[in-house]
Amino acid sequence: MGKRLLIADDHEIFRRGVKQILLEIYKTYVIDEASSEEEIIEKISSNDYDAILLDMSVPRKNSLDMLRYLKNYNSKLQILIISTHPEKHFAISAFKAGAAGYITKAATPEELSYALQELLSGNKYITSAVTDSLISYFRNDREKALHETLSNREYEVLCKTAVGKSVKEIAMELSLSDKTISTYRSRILNKMNMNNITQLIHYAIENQLIEH
């Protein structure tokens, strides 16, 4: 019997590409698409999905909140994160929020298929990069990278700041006030022992937190 999947990504070409790859492998599967958090909520309220392939950039607000919402809605729902962020920088937060697997958009069709089968079998899909992150995560705080001391929201603000987004742009994307974003930036600089945004950007580039 075929499974029912939902591909949630804000880029139509990517959604259709993933859908085509999966349908070539799993011809009996029913695969739906969603391009926004509103569509995701609408789809899951009217369909019983076995798994969701979720791009972390789909929600306008906090992607981790969306992940928690889905797990609270249906605790048995298997969620595979497909992200532009390298596993070692975001996967831990995703797993803590309820994800069952995490791959990047650089993954091969074979890896995507294998990860999905692991999830549908009731297992988690954990790459070697995620395993390394787990080991790092459980080290003493003094041994952690500076960005690993940040909260999930602080990390989001860090990444958005590092790609050149202004306080106002970040505030709009996260539905927060300019003052709140400025407070987050100050807190990030303080936690990471930095004096200015330029240092923050250099750090993000050197540690491959962003593409450049």
C-alpha positions, -999 to +999 in steps of 0.1 A: +000+000+000+014+034-009+023+061+016+011+097+016+037+124+017+038+162+018+066+182+003+067+217+020+091+241+003+087+277-010+104+270-043+082+253-069+110+240-090+126+222-060+092+208-049+085+194-083+120+180-087+118+161-054+083+149-062+094+136-096+124+118-080+102+101-054+074+091-078+100+074-100+110+053-071+077+049-053+050+048-080+022+040-056+028+070-032+005+100-031+026+131-029+012+165-022+029+199-021+027+230+001+045+263-004+037+282+028+029+275+065-007+283+058-008+256+031+009+231+054-017+236+081-045+234+055-030+201+041-024+183+073-059+192+086-076+175+056-051+146+049-034+119+069+003+120+060+029+094+068+057+119+065+065+155+057+096+167+039+100+202+054+122+230+042+132+250+072+128+283+053+091+278+046+076+293+078+077+331+078+083+332+116+102+306+135+109+274+116+114+254+148+080+266+160+064+252+129+082+219+135+069+218+171+034+226+159+034+197+135+046+173+162+020+186+186-007+182+160+003+146+152+030+130+174+033+101+150+041+123+120+076+116+106+093+149+096+124+150+074+141+183+073+156+194+040+177+225+046+203+247+030+220+248+065+248+223+070+238+195+094+264+205+120+249+239+125+211+234+127+204+196+130+206+195+168+179+221+172+157+204+146+160+170+163+152+186+197+121+202+181+108+168+169+124+161+135+131+124+127+157+132+100+178+159+085+195+162+051+208+192+031+197+202-003+230+190-016+219+154-008+217+128-037+184+112-047+197+080-032+203+096+001+169+113+001+152+079-007+172+061+020+164+088+046+127+087+038+126+049+041+143+051+075+116+075+087+087+054+072+101+024+090+099+043+123+136+050+126+156+083+126+180+093+099+212+106+113+242+114+091+278+113+103+278+151+104+248+150+128+266+124+149+296+147+152+273+175+162+257+153+189+292+145+203+301+182+203+268+192+218+273+170+249+308+184+256+314+210+283+302+245+273+338+258+273+346+233+245+317+243+223+319+266+193+308+301+202+276+299+181+266+267+200+260+288+231+231+307+213+194+299+216+175+288+185+161+323+180+195+339+185+210+315+160+184+325+134+191+362+140+228+355+137+224+338+103+201+365+089+225+392+102+255+375+086+239+375+051+235+413+053+198+416+064+190+448+083+173+449+117+140+460+100+142+431+075+148+405+102+121+420+123+096+416+095+106+381+087+103+369+123+073+391+131+091+409+159+098+445+167+130+463+156+138+468+192+136+431+199+159+422+171+184+449+182+183+433+217+190+399+202+219+412+182+234+428+214+229+395+233+246+376+205+276+399+204+279+396+242+276+358+243+302+355+215+326+381+229+325+402+198+324+440+195+306+446+162+286+430+133+316+428+111+332+404+134+300+384+135+299+382+097+335+371+095+328+344+121+298+331+103+317+329+070+348+312+086+325+286+103+304+280+072+272+291+089+262+308+057+269+305+020+290+332+005 
